[in-house]
Amino acid sequence: MRSMQKSFENATQDSLSTDFHHETVLIIDDDLDLLLLNKTILEMENFEVFTAQSGSEALALLNNISFPHLIILDMKMGEMSGIEFLKKLEQERPDIVEAVPIVFMTGLDQIPECRASGFIRKPTGISNFIKAVRKFIDLGPSSMVKH
């Protein structure tokens, strides 16, 4: 019975993976626990998730993957802040900044004027996090506004 159930679960997972188009998200956060939590939440919603624990790691990763549908970026990181990462990305890969919505994840009530599409306030509940991710993906790069 156990092997039959496992086979059914595998078949279901296989059909799910081929039936749905996975939207991709890059999460950049130096807090490993929060990074893995957000990755798990999005994977449970059928997103393909890439992660980086620093701005320099994210820049290297972006040279090796297709454009993600969304970049979620922690505002305060050790090596390079979120704002510094965004400025560096604008210099090195303006094609990504033009094509991909970039959203800060922050405890602040607002973000500085920049090329980001907006921000997700933390802490936030799981359903609000998922809704915000979907909203920014749906709006796409046209959602980029000055704050």
N, C-alpha and C positions, 0 to 999 in steps of 0.2 A: 504494500500500500504506500509506504513511504517513497519508494522509487518511482511509483506511478505519479504521485503528487509532485515530486521533484521534476519529473519530465513535463508535466502539465505546466508548472510554473516556468520552466525554461522555455517551453514553446510559447507561452503567453508573453514572456519578456522578449523573446526573439521577434514575435509579431509586432509588439509595441515598438521596438527599436526600428523596424522597417516601415511601419505605417506612419510615423510622425516625423516631421522635419524638426530637427533640433536647432533651436536658436542658441547662439553661443554668447556667453558672458565671460568677460575677464574681470576678476576681482583682485584688487591690489590692496593689501593690508598687512602691516607688520605684526599685528596681533594674531598669532597662529590659531588660537581658539576661535576667535570671531571669523577668521578666514574660512576655517573648516566648517563651522556652523552654517555660514551663508552658502558655502559650496554645497553642503548636504541638502539644505532647504531647496535650492534651485535645481539640483539634480533630481530631487523627488518630484519636481514639477516638469521634468523632461527637458531641462536646459542642459546643454553641454557647457561645462564650466572649466575655465582655465584659471590658475591662480599664480600670484607672485607676491612675495613678501617684501619687496622693495621696488622703488621706481626703476632702478637699473636692471633688475631681473625682469620687470615688465617690458622695458624697452627691448631687451634681447628677445624675449618671448614673442613680441609683436612682429619681429623680423622673421619669425619661423612659423607663424600660423596665418590662416586667412583672417580677414577683418572680423572681429566679433560684432555681434549685433548691439552690444552695450559694454561700456567699461564702467565699473564701480570702483571708486578710488577713495581710500581713507584720506582725510584732510591732514591729519598729523601723523607723520611717520618719522622714524629716526634718521636714516641716511639722507632722505630727500622728501620734503613735504609734498603733499598732493598738488599744491600750487606750483612748486618747483618742477614736479614731474610733468604737469600739463604744459608749462612753458617750454620744457625740453622737448616734449613730444611735438609741440607746434614747430619748433626749429628743425627737428630731425625727421619728422613724419607728418607734415601738414596734410597729406592725403588722408590719414587716419582721422585727424581732428575734423576735417571737412565731412567725412563719411559716417562717423560713428558717434552716437551720443555718449557723452562722458558725464557721469553723475558722481558727486561727492557723497560720501557717507560721513556724517559729522554730528556731533552733539551740539553744534552751534545753531542759532536761530536763522542765520543767513550766511552766505558765502561771499567772498570778495568778488568784485567785477572780474570776470574771466570768460573763457570760451566754453565753460561747462554748461550742460543743458539744465542743470538744477542740482538738487541735493535730496538725499533721503536722511531724515533726522533719526539719529539713534539715541536711545534705544527705540526700537519699533517692534511691533508684533509681527508674527510670521505672515499673516494674511495681508497686512498693510505693506510689508516688504515686497511680497510677490506682486501685489497690485501696482506698486510703484515701479518695479522692474518692468512689468508688462506695459505700463503707461509710457515709460521712456522709450522702450523699444518701438511701440506703436507710433509714437510721435517722430521718432528717428532724428536725424541731425537737424531737421528743420526746427526742432524745439530749442535750439541754442539761442539764448537771449542774454542780454546784459543784465546783471543783478545789481 
